[in-house]
Amino acid sequence: MLIGRKRGAAKAVSWGAPAAAITAGTAYFISSGIVSIWEVIAADVLLRMLASYTHERIWSKRRYGLRPVRIFINSQTDSTWDYLDR
């Protein structure tokens, strides 16, 4: 499948809310002084990795914005891809 521009834009927009929430939480804990800055940074990194992984797993199950690709084999030139433009 070929990934379309709409899919990329939708993924970017849908990633914005979790990323903003993690950033706001990080800023809150840094400014509150309850925990050390290194603990907050470590938690931020782990939360972002988990959120990113979850976001990608959800999007991998969706077909929105994917375009089909027709593949044919040419025996003289090996294999060739032919993209179906829509």
C-alpha positions in Angstrom: 0.0 0.0 0.0 1.1 3.5 -0.7 0.7 6.1 2.0 -1.2 9.2 1.0 -0.8 12.8 2.2 -4.1 12.7 4.1 -3.0 9.9 6.2 0.2 11.7 7.1 -1.7 14.9 8.0 -4.2 12.9 10.1 -1.5 11.1 12.0 0.3 14.4 12.7 -2.8 16.0 14.0 -3.8 13.0 16.1 -0.4 12.9 17.7 -0.6 16.5 18.8 -3.0 16.0 21.7 -1.0 13.2 23.5 2.3 15.1 22.9 0.8 18.3 24.3 -0.5 16.5 27.3 2.8 14.9 28.0 4.6 18.2 27.6 2.1 20.0 29.9 2.5 17.3 32.6 6.3 17.5 32.3 6.2 21.3 32.7 3.9 21.0 35.7 6.2 18.6 37.6 9.3 20.5 36.7 7.8 23.8 38.0 6.3 22.2 41.1 9.6 21.0 42.4 8.1 17.8 43.9 10.5 15.6 42.1 14.0 16.1 40.6 14.3 17.3 37.1 16.1 14.1 36.0 13.2 12.0 37.2 10.8 14.2 35.3 12.9 13.9 32.1 13.2 10.2 32.5 9.4 9.9 32.9 8.9 12.2 29.9 11.0 10.0 27.7 9.3 6.8 28.8 5.8 8.3 28.4 6.6 9.6 25.0 8.0 6.3 23.8 4.9 4.5 25.1 2.5 7.0 23.6 4.3 6.9 20.3 4.3 3.2 20.2 0.6 3.1 21.0 -0.2 5.7 18.5 1.6 3.8 15.7 0.0 0.5 16.6 -3.5 2.2 16.4 -2.7 3.7 13.0 -1.3 0.5 11.7 -4.7 -1.1 12.1 -6.5 1.7 10.2 -6.7 1.8 6.4 -7.5 5.5 6.2 -5.3 7.3 3.6 -3.8 4.1 2.1 -3.8 3.7 -1.7 -3.5 0.3 -3.4 -0.4 -0.6 -5.4 -0.5 -2.9 -8.4 2.6 -5.0 -8.7 3.6 -6.9 -11.9 6.7 -8.9 -12.6 8.6 -8.3 -15.8 10.9 -11.3 -16.6 13.4 -9.2 -18.5 13.9 -6.4 -16.0 13.2 -8.3 -12.8 10.3 -6.8 -10.8 8.5 -3.5 -11.3 6.1 -1.5 -9.2 3.2 0.4 -10.7 1.4 3.0 -8.5 -2.3 3.5 -9.0 -2.8 7.3 -8.8 -6.2 8.4 -7.5 
